[in-house]
Amino acid sequence: MANLKKFLIRRFLTFIPTLIGVTLIVFLIAYVIPADVARAWAGGEKASQEYMEQIRREYHLDRPWYDQYWFLTSGLIKNSIVDPRTSNYVFDDIGKRFPVTFELALVAFFFILIIGIPLGIISALKRNTWVDTVIRFFALTGVSMPIFWLGYLLIYVFFVKIHWITLAGFPAPPEHQITHIPMIDALLTGDFSTFSQHLHRLWLPGFTLGFMGSGVLARFVRNSFLEAISSDYVAFLKAKGVPKMTIYRHALKNAMVPIVTVLGLQFGGLLGGTPITETVFGLPGMGFYVVDSIRNLDFPAVVAITMVFALIFLITNLVVDVLYAFIDPRVRY
């Protein structure tokens, strides 16, 4: 337990330089863009010179880049930076949109699990058969297909043709909130009507976002499970007459360590796909917010969203590292 505490402290300390590096890269990219940010925030070509000068002073745009970066990041940490487009604090705007994005990621992750793991196991058990070929083709299709193309294709089928989904608005949260994630709160409070409304709005965007990840996971589960069932201990268990299902259960447990690694990376990667998915399906989440911010040169919002995505990715990988010790007793910290 003491070693685990030391490991967690070391990992938390690495969060700081990682977040600084990520936000600094995004800030520098925004800084070198040849555009008059103050004019864009002030309203464009019709903006008055006095108002633009006020914006430059307020956001330190008239100072060196390192001064601007310190002002921006320290202000975001204290939530004292006002979004120039909405006139709200940046993290207040993000807080309103975070539940939508997190719900979308959860639904997409659910599809990755229920599609990728079974198909990977079946492909391994049916190795070099037509079933294996079909599943490997599906996995290759999932990896290769662009999210926006699949999204528009599914919208045409399920919205235009058979009217199974809606693209307008977003359901209200349940009356009683605990975690402030509506789907989770609806389940905890037994509000299944609200849960079904959110699921109805998010199942198709979630499938679209998770389709690529399910293909990646299926290929990885297949290879990892094949390696496990080809091990010497599996041959020994077969020689002893151990039932197949028991053997497969032991093999799958040994194959889970690399699979959990991929799942952690997949969950973090889902956040990177939300801007496209939310834009295609009209979801009012952080992804749609950051696309709109980039379009309007709203760099405080872009850096803040990047900070949130990076933090979630780091926490996810930390959880995965801790899970190793529970999955494989040989792993110690």
Backbone hydrogen bonds in HBPLUS format (Angstrom, degrees):
<---DONOR---> <-ACCEPTOR-->    atom                        ^
c    i                          cat <-CA-CA->   ^        H-A-AA   ^      H-
h    n   atom  resd res      DA  || num        DHA   H-A  angle D-A-AA Bond
n    s   type  num  typ     dist DA aas  dist angle  dist       angle   num
A0005-LYS N   A0001-MET O   3.00 MM   4  6.32 152.9  2.07 147.3 154.0     1
A0006-LYS N   A0002-ALA O   3.05 MM   4  6.37 158.7  2.10 148.7 154.0     2
A0007-PHE N   A0003-ASN O   2.90 MM   4  6.14 154.4  1.97 145.0 152.6     3
A0008-LEU N   A0004-LEU O   2.88 MM   4  6.15 158.7  1.92 150.8 156.0     4
A0009-ILE N   A0005-LYS O   2.94 MM   4  6.18 157.6  1.99 149.3 155.5     5
A0010-ARG N   A0006-LYS O   2.94 MM   4  6.19 161.5  1.98 149.7 154.6     6
A0011-ARG N   A0007-PHE O   2.92 MM   4  6.17 158.2  1.97 149.4 155.7     7
A0012-PHE N   A0008-LEU O   2.88 MM   4  6.06 158.9  1.92 149.7 155.3     8
A0013-LEU N   A0009-ILE O   2.99 MM   4  6.20 150.2  2.08 146.1 154.1     9
A0014-THR N   A0010-ARG O   3.15 MM   4  6.47 138.6  2.33 139.9 150.5    10
A0014-THR N   A0011-ARG O   3.11 MM   3  5.14 126.7  2.41  94.1 107.9    11
A0015-PHE N   A0012-PHE O   3.09 MM   3  5.19 143.9  2.23  97.9 108.7    12
A0018-THR N   A0014-THR O   3.31 MM   4  6.36 156.8  2.37 145.7 152.5    13
A0019-LEU N   A0015-PHE O   2.88 MM   4  6.03 165.9  1.90 157.3 160.4    14
A0020-ILE N   A0016-ILE O   2.98 MM   4  6.19 160.4  2.02 153.9 159.9    15
A0021-GLY N   A0017-PRO O   2.87 MM   4  5.97 159.7  1.91 144.1 149.7    16
A0022-VAL N   A0018-THR O   2.95 MM   4  6.18 164.8  1.98 154.2 157.8    17
A0023-THR N   A0019-LEU O   3.01 MM   4  6.06 171.7  2.01 150.1 152.8    18
A0024-LEU N   A0020-ILE O   2.88 MM   4  5.84 150.6  1.97 143.6 152.6    19
A0025-ILE N   A0021-GLY O   3.05 MM   4  6.18 157.9  2.10 145.6 150.6    20
A0026-VAL N   A0022-VAL O   3.14 MM   4  6.42 167.6  2.16 152.3 155.3    21
A0027-PHE N   A0023-THR O   2.87 MM   4  6.00 158.2  1.92 145.3 152.2    22
A0028-LEU N   A0024-LEU O   2.89 MM   4  6.05 162.3  1.92 150.2 154.5    23
A0029-ILE N   A0025-ILE O   3.03 MM   4  6.27 156.2  2.08 148.9 155.2    24
A0030-ALA N   A0026-VAL O   3.04 MM   4  6.30 160.2  2.08 148.2 153.5    25
A0031-TYR N   A0027-PHE O   2.74 MM   4  5.95 146.6  1.85 146.6 157.7    26
A0032-VAL N   A0028-LEU O   3.09 MM   4  6.25 151.2  2.18 148.3 152.2    27
A0033-ILE N   A0030-ALA O   3.33 MM   3  5.43 154.5  2.40 100.7 108.1    28
A0035-ALA N   A0033-ILE O   2.77 MM   2  5.71 128.9  2.03 115.7  99.4    29
A0040-ALA N   A0036-ASP O   3.08 MM   4  6.42 158.1  2.13 150.3 156.7    30
A0041-TRP N   A0037-VAL O   2.91 MM   4  6.17 160.8  1.94 157.3 162.0    31
A0042-ALA N   A0038-ALA O   2.91 MM   4  5.99 139.8  2.08 139.4 150.8    32
A0044-GLY N   A0039-ARG O   2.80 MM   5  5.27 161.1  1.83 156.3 150.6    33
A0043-GLY N   A0040-ALA O   3.42 MM   3  5.52 156.5  2.48  98.8 105.5    34
A0047-ALA N   A0044-GLY O   3.16 MM   3  5.65 166.9  2.17 119.0 121.8    35
A0052-MET N   A0048-SER O   3.14 MM   4  6.44 156.7  2.20 148.2 154.8    36
A0053-GLU N   A0049-GLN O   3.00 MM   4  6.21 156.8  2.05 148.3 154.2    37
A0054-GLN N   A0050-GLU O   3.02 MM   4  6.25 148.1  2.12 141.2 150.1    38
A0055-ILE N   A0051-TYR O   3.02 MM   4  6.32 152.3  2.09 145.6 152.3    39
A0056-ARG N   A0052-MET O   2.98 MM   4  6.26 158.6  2.03 149.0 154.8    40
A0057-ARG N   A0053-GLU O   3.05 MM   4  6.27 155.5  2.11 145.7 151.5    41
A0058-GLU N   A0054-GLN O   2.88 MM   4  6.05 158.8  1.93 146.5 153.3    42
A0059-TYR N   A0055-ILE O   2.95 MM   4  6.03 161.0  1.99 155.0 158.0    43
A0061-LEU N   A0056-ARG O   2.78 MM   5  4.55 133.5  2.00 135.4 143.5    44
A0060-HIS N   A0057-ARG O   3.40 MM   3  5.03 165.0  2.43  96.9 100.8    45
A0063-ARG N   A0060-HIS O   3.25 MM   3  5.53 155.3  2.32 114.2 114.4    46
A0067-ASP N   A0064-PRO O   3.10 MM   3  5.39 123.9  2.43 103.6 117.4    47
A0068-GLN N   A0064-PRO O   3.04 MM   4  6.40 156.3  2.10 152.4 159.7    48
A0069-TYR N   A0065-TRP O   2.84 MM   4  6.10 156.8  1.89 151.5 158.0    49
A0070-TRP N   A0066-TYR O   3.03 MM   4  6.18 162.0  2.06 142.9 147.2    50
A0071-PHE N   A0067-ASP O   2.96 MM   4  6.10 164.3  1.98 148.2 153.1    51
A0072-LEU N   A0068-GLN O   2.90 MM   4  6.05 158.0  1.95 148.1 154.2    52
A0073-THR N   A0069-TYR O   2.92 MM   4  6.07 178.9  1.92 158.9 159.0    53
A0074-SER N   A0070-TRP O   2.99 MM   4  5.81 161.0  2.02 146.4 152.5    54
A0075-GLY N   A0071-PHE O   3.04 MM   4  5.84 146.9  2.15 131.4 141.2    55
A0076-LEU N   A0072-LEU O   2.88 MM   4  6.08 148.2  1.98 146.0 154.9    56
A0077-ILE N   A0073-THR O   2.99 MM   4  6.22 158.4  2.04 149.4 154.7    57
A0078-LYS N   A0074-SER O   3.15 MM   4  6.35 151.4  2.23 141.1 148.1    58
A0079-ASN N   A0075-GLY O   2.82 MM   4  5.72 105.3  2.39 130.0 148.7    59
A0080-SER N   A0075-GLY O   2.77 MM   5  4.98 167.1  1.79 147.3 150.8    60
A0079-ASN N   A0076-LEU O   3.04 MM   3  4.62 146.2  2.16  92.2 102.6    61
A0090-VAL N   A0081-ILE O   3.01 MM   9  6.12 162.1  2.04 164.5 164.6    62
A0083-ASP N   A0088-ASN O   2.68 MM   5  5.53 168.0  1.69 165.1 161.8    63
A0087-SER N   A0083-ASP O   2.83 MM   4  5.23 147.4  1.93 152.2 157.2    64
A0092-ASP N   A0089-TYR O   3.02 MM   3  5.21 133.9  2.24 102.1 115.6    65
A0093-ASP N   A0089-TYR O   3.15 MM   4  6.58 152.8  2.22 154.9 161.9    66
A0094-ILE N   A0090-VAL O   3.00 MM   4  6.37 155.5  2.06 146.8 154.5    67
A0095-GLY N   A0091-PHE O   2.89 MM   4  5.82 151.8  1.97 131.0 138.9    68
A0096-LYS N   A0092-ASP O   3.26 MM   4  6.51 142.1  2.41 139.8 147.8    69
A0097-ARG N   A0094-ILE O   2.99 MM   3  5.13 129.0  2.25 100.2 114.3    70
A0098-PHE N   A0094-ILE O   2.77 MM   4  5.83 134.6  1.97 156.1 169.7    71
A0101-THR N   A0097-ARG O   3.40 MM   4  6.76 165.5  2.42 156.0 159.0    72
A0102-PHE N   A0098-PHE O   2.88 MM   4  6.05 165.4  1.90 163.9 168.6    73
A0103-GLU N   A0099-PRO O   2.92 MM   4  5.96 159.5  1.96 144.3 149.9    74
A0104-LEU N   A0100-VAL O   2.99 MM   4  6.21 160.1  2.03 147.5 153.2    75
A0105-ALA N   A0101-THR O   2.93 MM   4  6.19 157.1  1.99 148.0 154.0    76
A0106-LEU N   A0102-PHE O   2.93 MM   4  6.19 152.5  2.01 146.5 154.1    77
A0107-VAL N   A0103-GLU O   2.95 MM   4  6.23 163.6  1.98 156.9 160.2    78
A0108-ALA N   A0104-LEU O   2.94 MM   4  6.10 163.5  1.97 150.0 155.1    79
A0109-PHE N   A0105-ALA O   2.85 MM   4  5.96 153.7  1.91 144.1 151.7    80
A0110-PHE N   A0106-LEU O   2.92 MM   4  6.13 148.8  2.02 144.2 152.7    81
A0111-PHE N   A0107-VAL O   3.09 MM   4  6.45 154.7  2.16 148.0 153.8    82
A0112-ILE N   A0108-ALA O   2.98 MM   4  6.30 150.7  2.06 145.0 153.7    83
A0113-LEU N   A0109-PHE O   3.01 MM   4  6.29 155.6  2.07 148.6 153.9    84
A0114-ILE N   A0110-PHE O   3.01 MM   4  6.27 174.2  2.01 158.9 159.3    85
A0115-ILE N   A0111-PHE O   3.03 MM   4  5.88 138.7  2.20 141.9 150.7    86
A0116-GLY N   A0112-ILE O   2.79 MM   4  5.38 147.9  1.90 135.9 146.4    87
A0117-ILE N   A0113-LEU O   3.35 MM   4  5.72 153.8  2.42 130.4 137.5    88
A0119-LEU N   A0115-ILE O   3.29 MM   4  6.17 158.4  2.34 144.4 150.6    89
A0120-GLY N   A0116-GLY O   2.96 MM   4  5.97 152.1  2.04 143.2 151.4    90
A0121-ILE N   A0117-ILE O   3.03 MM   4  6.25 160.6  2.07 156.0 160.3    91
A0122-ILE N   A0118-PRO O   2.90 MM   4  6.10 169.5  1.91 156.5 159.7    92
A0123-SER N   A0119-LEU O   2.88 MM   4  5.94 158.6  1.93 145.2 151.5    93
A0124-ALA N   A0120-GLY O   3.06 MM   4  6.25 148.3  2.16 139.8 147.8    94
A0125-LEU N   A0121-ILE O   2.93 MM   4  6.22 159.3  1.98 153.3 158.9    95
A0126-LYS N   A0122-ILE O   2.87 MM   4  5.98 145.2  1.99 148.6 158.1    96
A0129-THR N   A0126-LYS O   3.17 MM   3  5.76 132.9  2.40 149.3 142.6    97
A0133-THR N   A0129-THR O   3.06 MM   4  6.41 154.3  2.13 147.0 154.5    98
A0134-VAL N   A0130-TRP O   2.93 MM   4  6.16 159.5  1.98 148.0 152.4    99
A0135-ILE N   A0131-VAL O   3.01 MM   4  6.26 167.0  2.03 155.4 158.6   100
A0136-ARG N   A0132-ASP O   2.94 MM   4  6.07 158.8  1.98 147.9 154.2   101
A0137-PHE N   A0133-THR O   2.94 MM   4  6.11 147.3  2.05 143.4 152.5   102
A0138-PHE N   A0134-VAL O   2.92 MM   4  6.22 153.2  1.99 146.8 154.4   103
A0139-ALA N   A0135-ILE O   2.88 MM   4  6.16 158.2  1.92 149.7 155.5   104
A0140-LEU N   A0136-ARG O   2.97 MM   4  6.14 156.6  2.02 142.1 148.3   105
A0141-THR N   A0137-PHE O   2.88 MM   4  6.11 152.3  1.96 145.8 153.8   106
A0142-GLY N   A0138-PHE O   2.86 MM   4  6.15 157.8  1.91 151.9 157.8   107
A0143-VAL N   A0139-ALA O   3.03 MM   4  6.28 155.2  2.09 148.3 154.2   108
A0144-SER N   A0140-LEU O   3.05 MM   4  6.12 148.1  2.15 142.4 150.8   109
A0145-MET N   A0141-THR O   2.97 MM   4  5.85 145.7  2.09 154.1 159.8   110
A0150-LEU N   A0146-PRO O   3.15 MM   4  6.40 168.5  2.16 155.2 158.0   111
A0151-GLY N   A0147-ILE O   2.84 MM   4  5.98 156.8  1.90 150.8 158.3   112
A0152-TYR N   A0148-PHE O   3.03 MM   4  6.21 164.8  2.05 147.1 149.6   113
A0153-LEU N   A0149-TRP O   3.02 MM   4  6.16 152.4  2.10 144.5 152.8   114
A0154-LEU N   A0150-LEU O   2.92 MM   4  6.11 160.8  1.96 152.7 156.9   115
A0155-ILE N   A0151-GLY O   2.92 MM   4  6.13 151.2  2.01 147.1 155.8   116
A0156-TYR N   A0152-TYR O   3.03 MM   4  6.17 153.8  2.10 140.5 147.0   117
A0157-VAL N   A0153-LEU O   3.16 MM   4  6.48 149.9  2.25 141.3 149.2   118
A0158-PHE N   A0154-LEU O   2.79 MM   4  5.87 169.7  1.80 159.3 159.8   119
A0159-PHE N   A0155-ILE O   2.84 MM   4  5.06 146.6  1.96 131.7 139.6   120
A0160-VAL N   A0155-ILE O   3.14 MM   5  6.65 152.9  2.22 152.7 160.3   121
A0161-LYS N   A0156-TYR O   3.12 MM   5  6.35 139.2  2.29 143.0 154.2   122
A0162-ILE N   A0157-VAL O   3.13 MM   5  6.45 154.9  2.20 153.0 160.2   123
A0164-TRP N   A0158-PHE O   2.66 MM   6  5.29 152.2  1.73 158.6 168.7   124
A0184-ILE N   A0181-ILE O   3.03 MM   3  5.55 117.2  2.44 117.6 132.2   125
A0185-ASP N   A0181-ILE O   2.91 MM   4  6.01 169.2  1.92 161.4 164.7   126
A0186-ALA N   A0182-PRO O   2.81 MM   4  5.89 153.8  1.88 148.5 155.7   127
A0187-LEU N   A0183-MET O   3.16 MM   4  6.37 152.3  2.24 140.5 146.8   128
A0188-LEU N   A0184-ILE O   2.94 MM   4  6.21 160.7  1.98 152.0 157.7   129
A0189-THR N   A0185-ASP O   2.92 MM   4  6.04 149.3  2.02 148.2 155.5   130
A0191-ASP N   A0186-ALA O   2.72 MM   5  4.63 135.7  1.92 144.3 149.6   131
A0190-GLY N   A0187-LEU O   3.32 MM   3  5.07 154.1  2.39  94.6 102.1   132
A0195-PHE N   A0191-ASP O   3.21 MM   4  6.50 159.2  2.25 145.9 152.2   133
A0196-SER N   A0192-PHE O   2.95 MM   4  6.01 158.5  1.99 140.6 145.4   134
A0197-GLN N   A0193-SER O   3.07 MM   4  6.32 147.5  2.18 142.0 150.9   135
A0198-HIS N   A0194-THR O   3.04 MM   4  6.33 161.4  2.08 154.0 157.5   136
A0199-LEU N   A0195-PHE O   2.90 MM   4  6.10 159.6  1.94 149.9 156.5   137
A0200-HIS N   A0196-SER O   2.85 MM   4  5.90 152.3  1.93 141.2 148.6   138
A0201-ARG N   A0197-GLN O   3.13 MM   4  6.36 145.2  2.26 139.2 147.8   139
A0202-LEU N   A0198-HIS O   2.97 MM   4  6.09 139.3  2.14 144.1 155.3   140
A0203-TRP N   A0199-LEU O   2.89 MM   4  5.55 137.2  2.07 151.5 154.7   141
A0206-GLY N   A0202-LEU O   2.79 MM   4  5.74 154.5  1.86 150.4 158.7   142
A0207-PHE N   A0203-TRP O   2.90 MM   4  6.04 152.3  1.98 141.2 148.4   143
A0208-THR N   A0204-LEU O   2.94 MM   4  6.14 161.7  1.97 152.0 157.0   144
A0209-LEU N   A0205-PRO O   2.91 MM   4  6.11 161.3  1.95 148.8 153.5   145
A0210-GLY N   A0206-GLY O   2.86 MM   4  5.95 152.5  1.94 145.7 153.7   146
A0211-PHE N   A0207-PHE O   2.89 MM   4  5.72 121.2  2.24 143.3 154.7   147
A0214-SER N   A0210-GLY O   2.87 MM   4  6.06 148.5  1.97 152.7 161.1   148
A0215-GLY N   A0211-PHE O   3.24 MM   4  6.56 149.9  2.33 145.6 152.5   149
A0216-VAL N   A0212-MET O   3.13 MM   4  6.48 158.7  2.18 150.8 156.4   150
A0217-LEU N   A0213-GLY O   2.87 MM   4  6.06 164.6  1.89 150.6 155.1   151
A0218-ALA N   A0214-SER O   2.89 MM   4  5.96 156.8  1.94 143.0 149.4   152
A0219-ARG N   A0215-GLY O   3.20 MM   4  6.40 163.5  2.23 147.9 151.1   153
A0220-PHE N   A0216-VAL O   3.06 MM   4  6.30 157.2  2.12 147.2 154.0   154
A0221-VAL N   A0217-LEU O   2.75 MM   4  5.91 166.3  1.77 159.9 163.1   155
A0222-ARG N   A0218-ALA O   3.00 MM   4  6.08 160.7  2.04 145.0 150.6   156
A0223-ASN N   A0219-ARG O   3.13 MM   4  6.35 167.8  2.15 147.6 150.0   157
A0224-SER N   A0220-PHE O   2.91 MM   4  6.02 165.8  1.93 153.0 157.6   158
A0225-PHE N   A0221-VAL O   2.79 MM   4  5.75 162.2  1.82 150.3 155.7   159
A0226-LEU N   A0222-ARG O   2.91 MM   4  5.99 154.8  1.97 146.3 153.7   160
A0227-GLU N   A0223-ASN O   3.06 MM   4  6.21 153.9  2.13 141.5 148.3   161
A0228-ALA N   A0224-SER O   3.05 MM   4  6.31 148.4  2.15 139.7 148.5   162
A0229-ILE N   A0225-PHE O   2.94 MM   4  6.20 166.2  1.96 155.1 157.3   163
A0230-SER N   A0226-LEU O   3.12 MM   4  6.13 120.8  2.49 135.5 148.8   164
A0231-SER N   A0228-ALA O   3.14 MM   3  5.41 163.1  2.17 112.1 114.8   165
A0235-ALA N   A0231-SER O   3.38 MM   4  6.80 155.6  2.44 144.6 150.7   166
A0236-PHE N   A0232-ASP O   2.95 MM   4  6.26 150.6  2.04 149.3 158.2   167
A0237-LEU N   A0233-TYR O   2.96 MM   4  6.16 154.2  2.02 139.8 146.2   168
A0238-LYS N   A0234-VAL O   2.93 MM   4  6.19 155.1  1.99 148.9 155.6   169
A0239-ALA N   A0235-ALA O   3.00 MM   4  6.20 151.8  2.08 141.0 148.7   170
A0240-LYS N   A0236-PHE O   3.06 MM   4  6.36 137.9  2.24 141.8 153.0   171
A0242-VAL N   A0237-LEU O   3.09 MM   5  5.53 166.2  2.11 161.0 156.5   172
A0241-GLY N   A0238-LYS O   3.04 MM   3  5.11 153.1  2.11 101.9 110.4   173
A0247-ILE N   A0243-PRO O   3.10 MM   4  6.45 158.4  2.15 152.2 158.7   174
A0248-TYR N   A0244-LYS O   2.82 MM   4  6.11 164.5  1.85 158.9 163.0   175
A0249-ARG N   A0245-MET O   2.96 MM   4  6.10 146.6  2.07 138.9 148.0   176
A0250-HIS N   A0246-THR O   3.10 MM   4  6.40 159.2  2.14 149.4 153.5   177
A0251-ALA N   A0247-ILE O   2.88 MM   4  6.14 161.0  1.92 153.2 159.3   178
A0252-LEU N   A0248-TYR O   2.83 MM   4  5.93 158.2  1.88 146.5 152.0   179
A0253-LYS N   A0249-ARG O   3.11 MM   4  6.30 153.0  2.19 141.7 148.7   180
A0254-ASN N   A0250-HIS O   3.15 MM   4  6.45 155.5  2.22 147.5 153.2   181
A0255-ALA N   A0251-ALA O   2.96 MM   4  6.19 134.2  2.17 140.1 153.4   182
A0256-MET N   A0253-LYS O   3.27 MM   3  5.21 156.1  2.34  98.5 105.6   183
A0260-VAL N   A0256-MET O   2.73 MM   4  5.85 158.6  1.78 160.8 163.6   184
A0261-THR N   A0257-VAL O   3.27 MM   4  6.55 151.9  2.36 143.9 151.1   185
A0262-VAL N   A0258-PRO O   3.14 MM   4  6.46 156.8  2.20 145.7 150.5   186
A0263-LEU N   A0259-ILE O   2.89 MM   4  6.21 156.0  1.95 150.3 157.7   187
A0264-GLY N   A0260-VAL O   2.94 MM   4  6.18 155.4  2.00 149.3 154.9   188
A0265-LEU N   A0261-THR O   3.08 MM   4  6.40 160.2  2.12 149.6 154.6   189
A0266-GLN N   A0262-VAL O   2.75 MM   4  5.95 148.1  1.84 147.4 157.7   190
A0267-PHE N   A0263-LEU O   2.94 MM   4  6.20 157.8  1.99 150.4 154.4   191
A0268-GLY N   A0264-GLY O   3.22 MM   4  6.48 162.8  2.25 146.0 150.3   192
A0269-GLY N   A0265-LEU O   2.80 MM   4  5.96 148.7  1.89 142.3 152.4   193
A0270-LEU N   A0266-GLN O   2.82 MM   4  6.08 134.5  2.03 145.5 157.2   194
A0271-LEU N   A0268-GLY O   3.28 MM   3  5.68 135.6  2.49 103.8 113.4   195
A0272-GLY N   A0269-GLY O   3.01 MM   3  5.19 127.5  2.30  99.7 113.3   196
A0273-GLY N   A0270-LEU O   3.01 MM   3  5.19 139.8  2.18 100.1 111.9   197
A0274-THR N   A0271-LEU O   3.30 MM   3  5.26 151.5  2.39  97.1 105.2   198
A0277-THR N   A0273-GLY O   3.20 MM   4  6.38 176.4  2.20 158.0 159.0   199
A0278-GLU N   A0274-THR O   2.79 MM   4  5.62 169.8  1.80 154.1 157.6   200
A0279-THR N   A0275-PRO O   3.15 MM   4  6.06 146.8  2.26 132.2 141.1   201
A0280-VAL N   A0276-ILE O   2.94 MM   4  6.14 161.2  1.98 153.9 158.9   202
A0281-PHE N   A0277-THR O   3.00 MM   4  6.15 163.4  2.03 152.3 156.5   203
A0282-GLY N   A0278-GLU O   2.83 MM   4  5.46 109.5  2.33 131.7 144.4   204
A0283-LEU N   A0278-GLU O   2.89 MM   5  4.65 150.7  1.97 130.6 138.5   205
A0285-GLY N   A0283-LEU O   2.89 MM   2  5.64 139.7  2.05 100.8  91.4   206
A0289-TYR N   A0285-GLY O   3.10 MM   4  6.26 154.3  2.16 143.1 151.1   207
A0290-VAL N   A0286-MET O   2.86 MM   4  6.07 151.6  1.94 147.9 153.9   208
A0291-VAL N   A0287-GLY O   3.11 MM   4  6.35 155.4  2.18 147.2 153.6   209
A0292-ASP N   A0288-PHE O   3.02 MM   4  6.22 162.3  2.06 148.5 153.3   210
A0293-SER N   A0289-TYR O   2.89 MM   4  6.07 142.7  2.04 138.0 149.2   211
A0294-ILE N   A0290-VAL O   2.90 MM   4  6.10 155.5  1.96 146.4 151.6   212
A0295-ARG N   A0291-VAL O   3.04 MM   4  6.25 158.4  2.09 146.5 152.5   213
A0296-ASN N   A0292-ASP O   3.15 MM   4  6.32 138.5  2.33 136.3 146.2   214
A0296-ASN N   A0293-SER O   3.19 MM   3  5.14 126.9  2.49  92.9 106.2   215
A0298-ASP N   A0293-SER O   2.73 MM   5  4.65 166.0  1.75 147.8 146.3   216
A0297-LEU N   A0294-ILE O   3.22 MM   3  4.98 168.2  2.23 103.5 105.5   217
A0299-PHE N   A0297-LEU O   3.06 MM   2  5.61 126.9  2.35 105.2  90.2   218
A0302-VAL N   A0298-ASP O   3.24 MM   4  6.55 154.3  2.31 144.8 152.4   219
A0303-VAL N   A0299-PHE O   2.94 MM   4  6.08 170.6  1.95 160.9 161.4   220
A0304-ALA N   A0300-PRO O   3.03 MM   4  6.13 155.2  2.09 141.9 149.3   221
A0305-ILE N   A0301-ALA O   2.91 MM   4  6.09 163.3  1.94 151.5 155.4   222
A0306-THR N   A0302-VAL O   3.00 MM   4  6.17 159.7  2.04 146.9 153.0   223
A0307-MET N   A0303-VAL O   2.95 MM   4  6.16 151.6  2.03 144.1 151.7   224
A0308-VAL N   A0304-ALA O   3.00 MM   4  6.33 154.8  2.06 149.5 155.8   225
A0309-PHE N   A0305-ILE O   2.89 MM   4  6.15 169.9  1.90 159.6 161.6   226
A0310-ALA N   A0306-THR O   2.92 MM   4  6.02 163.1  1.94 149.6 154.6   227
A0311-LEU N   A0307-MET O   2.98 MM   4  6.11 155.5  2.04 143.6 150.4   228
A0312-ILE N   A0308-VAL O   2.98 MM   4  6.22 161.0  2.02 154.1 158.7   229
A0313-PHE N   A0309-PHE O   2.98 MM   4  6.18 158.7  2.03 147.8 154.0   230
A0314-LEU N   A0310-ALA O   2.93 MM   4  6.16 158.1  1.98 148.8 154.5   231
A0315-ILE N   A0311-LEU O   2.95 MM   4  6.15 163.4  1.98 151.0 155.3   232
A0316-THR N   A0312-ILE O   2.90 MM   4  6.04 158.9  1.94 148.9 155.0   233
A0317-ASN N   A0313-PHE O   3.09 MM   4  6.32 160.2  2.13 148.1 152.6   234
A0318-LEU N   A0314-LEU O   2.97 MM   4  6.21 145.1  2.10 143.3 153.6   235
A0319-VAL N   A0315-ILE O   2.94 MM   4  6.23 158.4  1.98 153.0 157.7   236
A0320-VAL N   A0316-THR O   3.02 MM   4  6.31 154.2  2.09 146.0 153.3   237
A0321-ASP N   A0317-ASN O   3.03 MM   4  6.24 157.4  2.08 143.4 148.6   238
A0322-VAL N   A0318-LEU O   3.06 MM   4  6.35 152.2  2.14 147.9 155.3   239
A0323-LEU N   A0319-VAL O   2.93 MM   4  6.18 150.9  2.02 147.0 155.4   240
A0324-TYR N   A0320-VAL O   3.20 MM   4  6.51 133.3  2.43 143.4 154.5   241
A0325-ALA N   A0322-VAL O   3.28 MM   3  5.95 137.1  2.48 113.7 120.7   242
A0326-PHE N   A0323-LEU O   2.97 MM   3  5.23 131.9  2.21 104.4 117.6   243
A0327-ILE N   A0323-LEU O   2.98 MM   4  6.26 151.5  2.06 157.4 166.3   244
A0328-ASP N   A0324-TYR O   2.82 MM   4  5.81 173.0  1.83 159.1 161.5   245
A0331-VAL N   A0328-ASP O   3.04 MM   3  5.75 163.2  2.06 122.4 127.3   246
